[in-house]
Every structure is written in C-alpha cells, then in structure tokens.
C-alpha cells in the first residue's frame, strides 16, 4: 500500500541488517565526531556483511553501531513516508550484555555532559556526532546519546524523528490500528506519545515524535 503522507523530499536510503560486526568510522575531527560514509554502498548494507552477534568492545565499534542505526532508521522512514523526516537529535544503542553496558556507559560518560540530560537517559554530547552524507541521505547531526541496559530488545539501537502535530495525529491513528506500510509495522506508544516503526529485517527502531530533543530539555 502507498503511504498518504506528503513530506519534503530529502532522498533515498538503503539498508537491512542484523546486529553484528561493525566497521570503524574512517576518521574524526576536533569539533565533532564525524562518521564518514562510503558513496558506493550504504552503511547499513556494509554493517550487515559477515554479521556475527558480538559485544561492542571498542569505542570505534560504538560509532559504527551508531552509523548503522542512523542509516537503517532513514531507510525505515523512507519506506513509510516516501520522504525523510528531520531527526530529533538523539540516538540510542541497545546493550545485550551487562559488561557491554558497563563499558559503553563509561564511554558515554567520556563523550557526554552528565549534568545535561533528559530523564537521566539522553545525555548531551560534548561534541556532536556528525554523520556525513551518503548517497541522497544528507549530513546529519546527533547531539544526545543514550545507552540502553540489556533487556528484551535485540536491535542495535533507535533514533527519533520529528513530524508536525497534525500529521502526527494521522500517523498515531493509523498506528493504533496496527497498520503495516511496505512491511514496516506502525505501533503507537501511549506512554511516550510516540509512534514506533519496526521491520523484521532491520535491527533498528525508529520513533516518531513531535518534539526535538532540545524542546524536551527546554533549550
């Protein structure tokens, strides 16, 4: 079925994958953590190669996991809306092991301001993570990072995208009816007032909200 949503076109993203080995980002710069993309293949496709379930043990693997979640979520967004929505500014990585969570929490503390957070969950990065354009997916900046404790989730992580209120209400109604768009399941979370997008072959979750992370923080 075709989506009825009409939003500003930004491009096309590919991507399917499973939680597995992550290639490290190619380089970084002083004022931001800049994660570069290969113009020939999507990051999500590359992360799916030789997939082996394993712990994230190095900082560079964390950045590649972030890169995978980013492109996988953009692919989900494109499937449902036919266009890209702007990101809220936060991105999360899900842990599967207790020691992995301890390690990534230490890294998160290095990268973020402990005093600047929302619900002691999303922490502001000292330097934003900037993922360079790949194909038609534009350069994107994330300013808040979340490391999730191990639980029932098996995905690599999630990211939030923003939709104007009127269209969000339409999306929420469709999600309440358990709509599936091009294989992507829409599910309304009343506790968060957000809509979750998920797909069986994508190891990332996309949440749609009406607020940017800076609005939650009150900036």
VOLUM-587401 format. One record per residue: residue in three letters; x, y, z of N, C-alpha, C in turn. Coordinates in steps of 0.02 Angstrom, whole numbers, plus 50000, padded with zeros to 5 digits. Example, Ala and Ser with C-alpha at 12.3 -4.5 7.8 and 13.67 -1.06 7.14 Angstrom:
<pts>
PT   type    n_px    n_py    n_pz   ca_px   ca_py   ca_pz    c_px    c_py    c_pz
PT    ALA   50660   49716   50390   50615   49775   50390   50660   49835   50390
PT    SER   50642   49888   50354   50684   49947   50357   50645   50002   50394
</pts>
This chain:
<pts>
PT   type    n_px    n_py    n_pz   ca_px   ca_py   ca_pz    c_px    c_py    c_pz
PT    UNK   50041   49940   50000   50000   50000   50000   50043   50062   50000
PT    UNK   50019   50115   49972   50057   50177   49970   50039   50220   50030
PT    UNK   50090   50255   50055   50078   50299   50110   50045   50363   50085
PT    UNK   50001   50391   50127   49967   50453   50108   50004   50514   50132
PT    UNK   50060   50504   50166   50097   50560   50193   50135   50597   50138
PT    UNK   50135   50662   50142   50171   50702   50093   50217   50749   50131
PT    UNK   50282   50734   50129   50330   50773   50167   50388   50793   50121
PT    UNK   50426   50845   50140   50481   50869   50098   50529   50813   50080
PT    UNK   50544   50805   50016   50589   50753   49992   50661   50768   50011
PT    UNK   50695   50717   50037   50766   50725   50052   50810   50674   50019
PT    UNK   50782   50618   49997   50825   50569   49965   50805   50499   49981
PT    UNK   50849   50453   49966   50834   50382   49973   50889   50349   50013
PT    UNK   50869   50305   50058   50918   50267   50097   50907   50193   50088
PT    UNK   50960   50155   50086   50953   50083   50085   50967   50056   50153
PT    UNK   50960   49990   50161   50984   49961   50223   50941   49906   50251
PT    UNK   50972   49851   50264   50943   49799   50305   51001   49769   50342
PT    UNK   50990   49738   50398   51047   49709   50431   51027   49675   50495
PT    UNK   51077   49644   50526   51068   49613   50591   51124   49638   50635
PT    UNK   51114   49633   50700   51166   49656   50745   51227   49612   50734
PT    UNK   51283   49643   50718   51342   49604   50704   51405   49645   50706
PT    UNK   51453   49627   50667   51517   49663   50666   51508   49731   50636
PT    UNK   51542   49780   50665   51538   49848   50640   51607   49870   50617
PT    UNK   51609   49898   50557   51671   49927   50533   51681   49994   50567
PT    UNK   51742   50012   50584   51753   50076   50617   51744   50135   50570
PT    UNK   51727   50194   50597   51725   50254   50556   51795   50270   50532
PT    UNK   51798   50304   50475   51864   50314   50445   51906   50367   50479
PT    UNK   51874   50419   50508   51914   50470   50541   51868   50515   50581
PT    UNK   51898   50560   50621   51858   50607   50660   51892   50675   50658
PT    UNK   51856   50726   50682   51886   50793   50684   51877   50822   50754
PT    UNK   51912   50875   50768   51915   50901   50835   51848   50928   50861
PT    UNK   51809   50959   50819   51749   50993   50843   51687   50949   50842
PT    UNK   51691   50891   50814   51635   50844   50815   51660   50775   50798
PT    UNK   51622   50725   50818   51638   50657   50799   51606   50647   50731
PT    UNK   51646   50646   50678   51619   50644   50610   51627   50573   50583
PT    UNK   51570   50542   50568   51570   50474   50543   51559   50475   50468
PT    UNK   51608   50451   50430   51607   50457   50358   51572   50398   50325
PT    UNK   51545   50410   50267   51508   50359   50230   51543   50342   50164
PT    UNK   51531   50281   50141   51556   50260   50075   51502   50276   50024
PT    UNK   51520   50310   49971   51469   50332   49922   51444   50274   49879
PT    UNK   51478   50217   49880   51459   50162   49836   51407   50116   49868
PT    UNK   51409   50110   49933   51363   50064   49967   51339   50096   50031
PT    UNK   51278   50080   50051   51251   50110   50112   51286   50082   50174
PT    UNK   51288   50121   50226   51319   50098   50289   51282   50038   50317
PT    UNK   51216   50039   50311   51176   49984   50338   51194   49919   50302
PT    UNK   51203   49922   50237   51222   49862   50199   51290   49836   50220
PT    UNK   51336   49882   50230   51403   49861   50249   51404   49830   50319
PT    UNK   51364   49856   50364   51362   49829   50432   51330   49760   50433
PT    UNK   51291   49744   50381   51259   49678   50379   51306   49624   50354
PT    UNK   51361   49643   50321   51408   49595   50294   51440   49554   50351
PT    UNK   51447   49490   50340   51481   49446   50387   51455   49455   50458
PT    UNK   51389   49462   50464   51360   49478   50529   51372   49422   50580
PT    UNK   51399   49442   50636   51412   49396   50691   51390   49431   50755
PT    UNK   51344   49400   50792   51321   49431   50854   51380   49436   50902
PT    UNK   51395   49495   50925   51451   49503   50970   51443   49567   51010
PT    UNK   51484   49572   51061   51482   49631   51104   51519   49688   51069
PT    UNK   51500   49749   51087   51539   49807   51067   51593   49816   51119
PT    UNK   51655   49812   51098   51711   49813   51146   51757   49873   51137
PT    UNK   51747   49911   51083   51791   49968   51069   51749   50029   51053
PT    UNK   51778   50087   51066   51742   50150   51052   51726   50155   50978
PT    UNK   51772   50134   50935   51759   50140   50863   51700   50096   50842
PT    UNK   51690   50040   50877   51633   49997   50863   51567   50030   50884
PT    UNK   51570   50069   50937   51511   50107   50957   51491   50156   50902
PT    UNK   51540   50191   50874   51525   50239   50821   51498   50205   50759
PT    UNK   51523   50145   50744   51497   50111   50685   51426   50084   50698
PT    UNK   51412   50065   50760   51344   50045   50777   51297   50105   50769
PT    UNK   51319   50163   50791   51279   50224   50782   51266   50236   50708
PT    UNK   51318   50227   50669   51312   50238   50596   51262   50189   50566
PT    UNK   51263   50127   50588   51214   50078   50563   51143   50099   50581
PT    UNK   51132   50116   50644   51064   50136   50667   51040   50196   50627
PT    UNK   51084   50243   50616   51066   50303   50577   51039   50286   50509
PT    UNK   51076   50248   50470   51055   50233   50402   50996   50184   50400
PT    UNK   50993   50138   50447   50936   50092   50449   50872   50129   50464
PT    UNK   50875   50177   50509   50815   50216   50526   50793   50261   50468
PT    UNK   50841   50289   50433   50823   50329   50375   50789   50286   50321
PT    UNK   50811   50223   50315   50779   50178   50268   50707   50164   50288
PT    UNK   50695   50153   50352   50627   50142   50376   50583   50203   50363
PT    UNK   50611   50261   50376   50575   50324   50365   50554   50330   50293
PT    UNK   50599   50315   50247   50585   50321   50176   50529   50273   50155
PT    UNK   50531   50213   50182   50481   50163   50164   50410   50185   50183
PT    UNK   50404   50214   50242   50337   50233   50268   50313   50298   50239
PT    UNK   50355   50349   50238   50334   50416   50219   50348   50434   50147
PT    UNK   50393   50395   50115   50412   50412   50047   50461   50469   50045
PT    UNK   50479   50496   50103   50524   50552   50110   50560   50545   50177
PT    UNK   50604   50592   50191   50639   50590   50255   50611   50643   50302
PT    UNK   50606   50626   50365   50589   50674   50417   50653   50699   50449
PT    UNK   50652   50756   50482   50711   50779   50519   50720   50737   50582
PT    UNK   50782   50727   50603   50794   50690   50665   50783   50736   50724
PT    UNK   50764   50704   50780   50753   50742   50842   50819   50765   50872
PT    UNK   50872   50727   50859   50938   50746   50884   50969   50694   50930
PT    UNK   50931   50642   50946   50956   50590   50991   50961   50523   50955
PT    UNK   51008   50482   50978   51016   50415   50951   51036   50369   51008
PT    UNK   51010   50307   51006   51023   50261   51061   51052   50195   51037
PT    UNK   51092   50165   51080   51121   50099   51067   51098   50051   51121
PT    UNK   51074   49992   51101   51048   49943   51148   51102   49891   51165
PT    UNK   51112   49880   51228   51160   49830   51250   51127   49762   51259
PT    UNK   51166   49710   51250   51140   49642   51258   51174   49605   51315
PT    UNK   51228   49635   51342   51265   49603   51396   51280   49655   51450
PT    UNK   51284   49632   51512   51296   49677   51568   51364   49711   51562
PT    UNK   51416   49673   51544   51482   49703   51539   51487   49750   51479
PT    UNK   51448   49736   51427   51445   49782   51370   51414   49848   51392
PT    UNK   51361   49843   51433   51328   49904   51458   51376   49944   51502
PT    UNK   51413   49910   51544   51461   49945   51588   51514   49980   51546
PT    UNK   51539   49946   51494   51590   49976   51451   51563   50036   51414
PT    UNK   51504   50028   51383   51476   50083   51344   51454   50141   51388
PT    UNK   51434   50128   51449   51417   50182   51495   51479   50223   51511
PT    UNK   51536   50190   51520   51599   50227   51532   51616   50271   51472
PT    UNK   51607   50244   51412   51621   50283   51352   51572   50341   51347
PT    UNK   51508   50327   51362   51457   50380   51360   51475   50437   51408
PT    UNK   51500   50420   51466   51519   50471   51515   51577   50514   51490
PT    UNK   51621   50484   51450   51676   50522   51421   51650   50570   51367
PT    UNK   51599   50548   51331   51575   50586   51273   51522   50638   51290
PT    UNK   51491   50633   51349   51433   50675   51364   51440   50715   51429
PT    UNK   51395   50762   51436   51391   50804   51496   51340   50771   51544
PT    UNK   51364   50747   51601   51322   50711   51648   51265   50755   51676
PT    UNK   51276   50820   51679   51227   50866   51707   51173   50886   51657
PT    UNK   51187   50877   51594   51141   50899   51541   51108   50837   51511
PT    UNK   51050   50819   51537   51017   50759   51513   50942   50766   51518
PT    UNK   50908   50720   51485   50835   50716   51490   50816   50649   51520
PT    UNK   50783   50652   51579   50760   50593   51614   50818   50545   51632
PT    UNK   50878   50573   51639   50937   50533   51654   50943   50475   51605
PT    UNK   50926   50489   51544   50926   50439   51491   50965   50463   51430
PT    UNK   50947   50521   51405   50981   50551   51348   51029   50605   51373
PT    UNK   51092   50597   51357   51144   50643   51381   51173   50682   51323
PT    UNK   51183   50747   51335   51210   50790   51283   51283   50775   51270
PT    UNK   51299   50766   51207   51368   50753   51187   51410   50816   51193
PT    UNK   51472   50810   51217   51517   50867   51219   51527   50894   51148
PT    UNK   51537   50849   51102   51544   50866   51031   51493   50825   50992
PT    UNK   51452   50857   50952   51400   50820   50914   51430   50766   50870
PT    UNK   51392   50714   50859   51410   50663   50811   51380   50682   50744
PT    UNK   51423   50691   50695   51401   50711   50628   51414   50653   50580
PT    UNK   51361   50629   50549   51367   50576   50501   51363   50606   50431
PT    UNK   51416   50598   50394   51421   50630   50328   51369   50601   50280
PT    UNK   51351   50641   50231   51303   50620   50180   51325   50556   50146
PT    UNK   51277   50513   50130   51291   50451   50094   51236   50443   50042
PT    UNK   51255   50445   49978   51204   50443   49926   51160   50505   49932
PT    UNK   51095   50494   49938   51049   50551   49944   51030   50566   50016
PT    UNK   51060   50531   50063   51047   50546   50134   51093   50602   50155
PT    UNK   51064   50658   50175   51105   50716   50191   51145   50709   50256
PT    UNK   51193   50752   50265   51232   50753   50326   51185   50764   50386
PT    UNK   51196   50727   50438   51151   50728   50496   51191   50735   50560
PT    UNK   51164   50774   50607   51197   50786   50671   51155   50760   50729
PT    UNK   51188   50724   50773   51157   50700   50835   51191   50733   50894
PT    UNK   51151   50758   50941   51178   50796   50997   51168   50761   51064
PT    UNK   51127   50708   51065   51114   50671   51127   51122   50596   51116
PT    UNK   51152   50562   51165   51166   50491   51160   51134   50453   51218
PT    UNK   51108   50394   51202   51075   50351   51250   51105   50281   51246
PT    UNK   51124   50253   51303   51147   50184   51306   51097   50145   51347
PT    UNK   51064   50096   51316   51010   50059   51349   51036   49996   51384
PT    UNK   51010   49985   51444   51027   49924   51481   51002   49863   51444
PT    UNK   51034   49806   51455   51011   49744   51423   50940   49727   51445
PT    UNK   50898   49709   51397   50830   49688   51412   50806   49644   51355
PT    UNK   50742   49645   51341   50715   49601   51288   50732   49625   51218
PT    UNK   50757   49685   51210   50772   49711   51143   50832   49675   51113
PT    UNK   50827   49659   51049   50882   49629   51013   50910   49675   50958
PT    UNK   50879   49733   50949   50901   49780   50897   50967   49812   50917
PT    UNK   51000   49842   50868   51062   49878   50881   51047   49944   50917
PT    UNK   50992   49977   50899   50976   50040   50933   50916   50074   50902
PT    UNK   50907   50138   50919   50850   50176   50892   50867   50249   50883
PT    UNK   50824   50283   50846   50831   50355   50836   50761   50385   50830
PT    UNK   50755   50449   50849   50691   50484   50846   50689   50532   50788
PT    UNK   50631   50536   50755   50620   50582   50700   50560   50626   50718
PT    UNK   50556   50684   50688   50505   50733   50706   50455   50744   50650
PT    UNK   50390   50745   50669   50335   50755   50622   50289   50808   50650
PT    UNK   50264   50852   50608   50220   50905   50632   50157   50875   50663
PT    UNK   50127   50911   50710   50074   50883   50752   50014   50857   50712
PT    UNK   49991   50893   50663   49932   50872   50626   49945   50805   50592
PT    UNK   50002   50798   50560   50018   50736   50526   50034   50680   50576
PT    UNK   50060   50701   50634   50073   50651   50686   50008   50620   50711
PT    UNK   49957   50660   50718   49892   50634   50740   49865   50584   50690
PT    UNK   49875   50597   50626   49854   50550   50574   49894   50485   50580
PT    UNK   49960   50493   50590   50003   50435   50597   49984   50395   50659
PT    UNK   49970   50429   50713   49952   50396   50776   49888   50354   50767
PT    UNK   49840   50381   50731   49778   50345   50719   49791   50282   50680
PT    UNK   49833   50287   50629   49849   50228   50588   49888   50177   50628
PT    UNK   49933   50201   50671   49973   50156   50712   49930   50120   50763
PT    UNK   49879   50153   50789   49833   50123   50837   49794   50066   50806
PT    UNK   49788   50067   50740   49753   50015   50703   49801   49960   50679
PT    UNK   49863   49963   50704   49915   49913   50688   49927   49909   50612
PT    UNK   49934   49967   50582   49946   49971   50510   50016   49947   50493
PT    UNK   50022   49915   50435   50087   49895   50408   50096   49929   50340
PT    UNK   50150   49966   50332   50164   50002   50270   50228   49975   50239
PT    UNK   50222   49944   50181   50279   49915   50146   50321   49871   50192
PT    UNK   50288   49832   50233   50322   49785   50278   50345   49815   50344
PT    UNK   50333   49880   50353   50353   49914   50414   50292   49920   50460
PT    UNK   50299   49895   50521   50243   49897   50568   50242   49963   50605
PT    UNK   50183   49994   50610   50174   50055   50648   50141   50037   50714
PT    UNK   50169   50059   50770   50143   50043   50835   50143   50105   50879
PT    UNK   50085   50123   50906   50080   50183   50947   50098   50167   51019
PT    UNK   50143   50208   51049   50161   50201   51119   50128   50258   51158
PT    UNK   50070   50245   51189   50034   50299   51225   50074   50325   51285
PT    UNK   50116   50282   51315   50156   50305   51372   50207   50358   51352
PT    UNK   50229   50355   51289   50277   50404   51264   50246   50455   51218
PT    UNK   50185   50441   51195   50152   50480   51143   50198   50484   51082
PT    UNK   50221   50424   51062   50265   50418   51004   50242   50358   50963
PT    UNK   50260   50357   50900   50245   50301   50856   50309   50265   50839
PT    UNK   50310   50200   50850   50369   50160   50835   50362   50127   50767
PT    UNK   50416   50130   50728   50419   50096   50663   50470   50040   50669
PT    UNK   50449   49980   50648   50495   49923   50652   50483   49877   50593
PT    UNK   50535   49840   50576   50533   49794   50519   50573   49732   50537
PT    UNK   50549   49674   50518   50581   49611   50536   50654   49607   50516
PT    UNK   50671   49634   50457   50739   49628   50431   50784   49687   50447
PT    UNK   50761   49731   50491   50800   49789   50510   50813   49789   50585
PT    UNK   50876   49789   50604   50894   49787   50675   50899   49857   50705
PT    UNK   50848   49898   50693   50845   49964   50723   50772   49984   50728
PT    UNK   50757   50027   50776   50689   50052   50786   50688   50127   50774
PT    UNK   50636   50150   50740   50627   50221   50728   50566   50244   50769
PT    UNK   50574   50298   50806   50518   50327   50843   50501   50396   50814
PT    UNK   50438   50408   50804   50415   50472   50777   50384   50512   50834
PT    UNK   50403   50574   50840   50379   50618   50893   50363   50686   50862
PT    UNK   50339   50732   50903   50325   50800   50879   50376   50850   50906
PT    UNK   50424   50826   50945   50471   50872   50977   50544   50854   50962
PT    UNK   50584   50906   50954   50656   50897   50950   50682   50886   51021
PT    UNK   50739   50854   51028   50766   50841   51094   50778   50905   51133
PT    UNK   50798   50958   51099   50809   51021   51133   50745   51049   51164
PT    UNK   50687   51031   51136   50624   51053   51165   50609   51015   51229
PT    UNK   50627   50951   51231   50619   50912   51292   50662   50941   51348
PT    UNK   50724   50960   51329   50771   50987   51378   50751   51057   51400
PT    UNK   50715   51093   51356   50695   51161   51372   50744   51212   51347
PT    UNK   50781   51195   51295   50829   51244   51267   50797   51286   51212
</pts>
